[in-house]
């Protein structure tokens, strides 16, 4: 599998770095909001499950998904959207 294997491994490393960057961005904000840590990579705020490594929030009963940026913006207000 030679060359293809190298491509797949490089892709895995790329996605691992991207997940780490997303988690570093979102986890402090979620803790500030008061989200409860449930398990590795999953937080809970009210009826929403928050996935900082994947970048989305999901309502636990209706399974409706939204961007984590949008979720935080709705909870925190315009200050987060402006980058403050």
Protein Blocks (a to p, Z undefined) as FASTA:
>chain_A
ZZmmmmmmmmmmmmmmmmmmmmmmmmmmmmmnopacfbghiacehjbccdfknopacdfk
lopacdfklmmmmmnojmlmnoZZ
